[in-house]
């Protein structure tokens, strides 16, 4: 899903009464109060802010990686230690770029789940993830039990 599509879907939902109806569908665990439109809007605003920040970080990291790759052939007189150091630096920058891309995709997906009406639902078991967990980590797609099961594998 494109960033603009996800943002416009949430913006439209947040500006209409449709959001009030949509949040009623978001599951909560026993003992939790139902989601309110204001709470979902707050989470959506946080995700939108994260997308803006991550997009900027990704652009900067991409530029740094491009510079490193462009300059990797320079230094005909480099010794093995210099070459190894340069390779390590490129590898670290590539890891940073990939991690930022993954986090950006997770954030876009979370925003899309709000507009799709699946926000707060565990993708494994279909039960509520838990309101407190989602508010603390809006990108969560699994409830605690399913996440623990996944990590044990």
Secondary structure, 3 states (H helix, E strand, C coil): CCHHHHHHHHHHHHCCCHHHHHHHHCCCCCCCCCCCHHHHHHHHHHHHHHHHHHHHHHHHHHHHHHHHHHHHHCCCCCCHHHHHHHHHHHHHHHHHHHHHHHHHHHHHHHHHHHHHCCCCECCCCCCECCHHHHHHCCCCCCCHHHHHHHHHC
